[in-house]
Amino acid sequence: MAELLSLQGQLTVALEEKARLEEDLVVSREETRVARAETKTAQTETVDARWDGFVAEAMVSICEKGNRNKLSKCKEEVKTSLTGTRAARFKQCVGSGQAQRAS
């Protein structure tokens, strides 16, 4: 009879521990979900910043010195030519860890 009572006590303790661990698991899963969302946001921001830097570098490399109007027009043309498909391809390559290369 004493052994049965001892085993019932151990079972009660084990069930309480199981319930606590299940609660911890739920919390851990939520924390993981939040961390993954934050990581994705940070990665997107990083890729966008790298694209902006790439465009700025292209403007400096391509546009020759000149008056304000000439530089402004050149920079706008560079910016216009580096949109859409090129931006998407650049961001895809950077996001996948491939080398950056102008197309």
C-alpha angles and dihedrals in degrees: 000000000000090000091053091051090048091051092047089052091050090049091052091050091047092050091050090049090049091052091049092049091049089053090049090050092053090050092047092051091051091048089050092050091050092046092051091050091050091048092051091050092049092048091051092049091049093051091047090051091050090051091051089050091049091052092047091050090049091053092051092046097045105035115077123214115275143121121322094260094051093048092046092051092047093049091049091051091050091048092049093049091051099059137093114013095015092052092048092048092048092050091047092051094046091045091053093046096249121142120276114246132161114241 
